[in-house]
Amino acid sequence: MGLAELTIGEAAAGLDRGDLSAVELLSAVLERASMTEAELHAFLTIDRDGATRGAEDSDRRRAAGEQLGPLDGIPIALKDNLCTHGVETTCSSQILAGYRPPYDATVVGRLRLAGAVLVGKTNLDEFAMGSSTENSAYGATRNPWDTSRVPGGSSGGSAAAVAVGSALGAFGSDTGGSIRQPAALCGVVGVKPTYGLVSRYGLIAFASSLDQIGPFARSVADAVTLWEAVAGHDPLDATSYRGTYPSPRVDLDKGVKGLRIGVVKELSGEGFEPAVEAATARTVEQLAAAGAEVVEVSIPAVEATLSAYYLIAPAEASANLARFDGIRYGHRAAGATTEEMMARTRAEGFGPEVIRRILLGTYALSAGYYDAFYGKALQVRSLLQAELAEAYAVADVLVSPTSPTTAFEVGAKAQDPLAMYLCDICTIPSNLAGHPAMSVPVGLDESGLPIGFQILAPALGEQVMFRVAAEVERLAGFEARPAMVGALA
Amino acid sequence: MPIDIDIAHVARLARLDLDPEAQSGFRQQLGVILEHAAKVQALDTTGFEASGHPLGFTNAFRPDEVRPSLPTAEVLSMAPESRDGYFVVPPALDQED
């Protein structure tokens, strides 16, 4: 088996035993990227020089007997909305073409401290707005399981890179499902942590009350390792959580005996593909057979939640993206006055989906409409939180499909924004509530496309979430690999 | 029924210089999206406060200490135009104002 196929756990053990070096591991991963990128386009930037220095430094630390980090020598990819000092960071937008941040995001700094080798920056829907990674100013990313299909989004590049072994793990951001949905569509594990557990400092903001950074990995244990490397208080993020939380690792092998698993009634039926529903039902049956108590729960606000999200997220985006004005960084168009320059810069620099959401948010916040749209959406958010609290009174975790469908064809929803928004029905509730949730691959549909199973937990409930995820992973025994990798492995 | 919006006004508020054709396309799409979004209005939310933050955190303060800032030269090197340590912009007011 090639080194690019190793999990982080296996690679770390191999490095510890001296069976391989960080430089060898990096070169296997870069070779995998060079063989797949022409078809996939998972990366916007591959930082060969920086990664090589990182791998050489790691090998030197190890040889010198210095203290090593938990990810020492492990090649990791980063979504291109995470600021990397001196390495171009574009958010897949023309408006940030050529932007090299003068600082690292906190997550990036923590990964460096953990010894990770940062391979490069992955493609996304522009400013993380989308569910297909088609809305990139630099071209779409394709799904490694079928390159005529989308990888999901917005963190589609990170998901695809991990799926094919162009990185052993990756980070993305999840505002309405942007980690979990592409993880499901690409057959990898994806985690959205509790809001506030991972610092957002240096994550170029989309919707600040919803955005959360999280990992992609090829195993649940790897996802825990990546989560541990970046979680924890950061004084540079005013919304960073200050309290303590239990370690998820200690419970990973405990199984689900005695746990109460709530199946969300509303996340099934119309719009959900039969293969997705069948895989979800099979996984729930397996959990019951493994000793879990299965209950049905109802969250009637789910449909209204989607509507609330498509008011709250664009409203916050319209304010956050006001900073792209052609003054301090990025693209600038000519204009006789500052205002004319700004309006031309923004119209030229932003793509259509970003403009659509800025307009939507500006409208929802404007005089005369604020109470009817934005104010009402914030009330729906409270209603959802109350319904979730009731569900968690009878269940330790909730489960659902991650996405109503498997990967769809490139272009299938590109002209219908509303159809694209409906992709996020299962994932949005956790963002509005600030709760953790994750996707674990559990099978393939009749076309050989991966299906993700979602596990939702209450705030700071990562311990029980990862515990159930580890059992789902064992029960599903998902070991399929994309055909394009099978030929290489 | 799709909601009709004054797209020229909204584009001006958002500082987006869109031509009439682009405005017309966005006006139509936003009308359909807002029709769906308006479903929030049908829900009875009596007694529920607007929640701006998911976990109800309160404001966080840090000690008011002088700390080094980012290097000015590196920051300005990313600006479209700068001079003598400042960002340069076109006139903020129309010359005839």
Contacts between the chains, C-beta under 8 A, distances in Angstrom:
chain1	res1	chain2	res2	distance
A	99	B	78	6.1
A	100	B	78	6.7
A	102	B	70	4.9
A	102	B	71	6.8
A	102	B	74	4.5
A	102	B	75	5.3
A	102	B	78	7.2
A	103	B	70	6.2
A	194	B	55	7.8
A	195	B	54	4.9
A	195	B	55	5.9
A	196	B	55	6.2
A	196	B	57	6.9
A	209	B	52	6.5
A	209	B	53	5.8
A	209	B	54	6.2
A	210	B	54	7.7
A	235	B	62	5.5
A	238	B	59	7.3
A	238	B	60	4.5
A	239	B	53	7.3
A	239	B	57	6.2
A	239	B	60	7.5
A	240	B	60	7.5
A	241	B	55	7.7
A	241	B	57	7.8
A	242	B	60	7.6
A	301	B	43	7.0
A	303	B	39	6.9
A	304	B	39	5.7
A	304	B	40	5.5
A	304	B	42	7.7
A	304	B	43	4.9
A	306	B	36	7.9
A	307	B	36	5.9
A	307	B	37	4.7
A	307	B	38	7.4
A	307	B	39	4.4
A	307	B	40	4.8
A	308	B	40	5.3
A	310	B	33	6.5
A	310	B	36	7.2
A	310	B	37	5.3
A	311	B	37	5.2
A	311	B	40	6.8
A	318	B	14	6.4
A	322	B	15	7.7
A	325	B	15	7.3
A	326	B	80	6.1
A	327	B	79	7.2
A	327	B	80	7.4
A	327	B	87	5.4
A	327	B	89	5.7
A	328	B	75	7.7
A	328	B	78	7.2
A	328	B	79	5.6
A	328	B	87	5.9
A	329	B	78	4.3
A	329	B	79	6.4
A	329	B	80	7.9
A	330	B	78	7.8
A	330	B	80	7.6
A	331	B	80	7.6
A	332	B	80	3.7
A	332	B	81	7.3
A	335	B	90	5.6
A	336	B	90	6.3
A	336	B	91	7.4
A	336	B	94	7.6
A	336	B	95	8.0
A	337	B	90	5.6
A	337	B	91	5.6
A	337	B	92	6.8
A	337	B	93	7.0
A	337	B	94	5.6
A	338	B	89	4.8
A	338	B	90	5.4
A	338	B	91	6.9
A	338	B	92	4.7
A	339	B	15	6.9
A	339	B	92	7.8
A	340	B	17	7.5
A	340	B	90	7.4
A	341	B	89	7.0
A	341	B	90	5.1
A	342	B	15	4.8
A	343	B	12	8.0
A	343	B	15	4.7
A	343	B	16	6.0
A	343	B	17	3.8
A	344	B	17	4.8
A	346	B	14	7.7
A	346	B	15	5.7
A	346	B	16	5.3
A	346	B	17	7.4
A	347	B	16	5.1
A	347	B	17	4.4
A	347	B	18	5.7
A	347	B	22	8.0
A	350	B	16	7.7
A	355	B	16	6.1
A	355	B	18	7.4
A	355	B	26	6.9
A	356	B	26	6.1
A	356	B	29	6.3
A	356	B	30	6.9
A	356	B	33	7.9
A	358	B	14	5.1
A	358	B	16	6.7
A	359	B	7	7.2
A	359	B	10	5.4
A	359	B	11	6.6
A	359	B	14	5.9
A	359	B	16	7.1
A	359	B	26	5.7
A	359	B	30	6.1
A	360	B	30	5.7
A	360	B	33	6.3
A	360	B	34	7.4
A	362	B	10	5.3
A	362	B	13	5.1
A	362	B	14	4.3
A	363	B	5	5.7
A	363	B	10	4.9
A	363	B	30	6.9
A	363	B	34	7.4
A	364	B	37	7.7
A	366	B	10	6.8
A	366	B	13	6.2
A	372	B	41	6.4
A	373	B	34	7.8
A	373	B	37	6.7
A	373	B	38	7.7
A	373	B	40	7.4
A	375	B	50	5.6
A	376	B	40	4.8
A	376	B	41	5.8
A	376	B	43	8.0
A	376	B	45	6.8
A	377	B	37	7.8
A	377	B	40	5.3
A	378	B	50	3.5
A	378	B	51	5.7
A	378	B	52	6.2
A	379	B	45	3.8
A	379	B	48	4.7
A	379	B	49	7.1
A	379	B	50	5.4
A	379	B	51	7.8
A	380	B	40	5.1
A	380	B	43	5.9
A	380	B	45	6.2
A	380	B	48	7.9
A	381	B	50	7.7
A	381	B	51	5.0
A	381	B	54	7.7
A	382	B	45	7.3
A	382	B	48	4.1
A	382	B	49	5.8
A	382	B	50	7.0
A	382	B	51	4.4
A	383	B	43	6.8
A	383	B	45	5.5
A	383	B	48	5.0
A	385	B	51	6.8
A	385	B	54	7.7
A	386	B	48	7.1
A	417	B	29	5.9
A	417	B	33	6.2
A	418	B	32	6.0
A	418	B	33	5.9
A	418	B	36	6.0
A	421	B	33	7.5
A	421	B	36	7.9
A	431	B	54	7.9
A	432	B	54	6.9
A	433	B	54	5.9
A	434	B	53	7.8
A	434	B	54	2.6
A	434	B	55	4.7
A	435	B	54	7.9
A	459	B	54	7.9
A	459	B	55	5.8
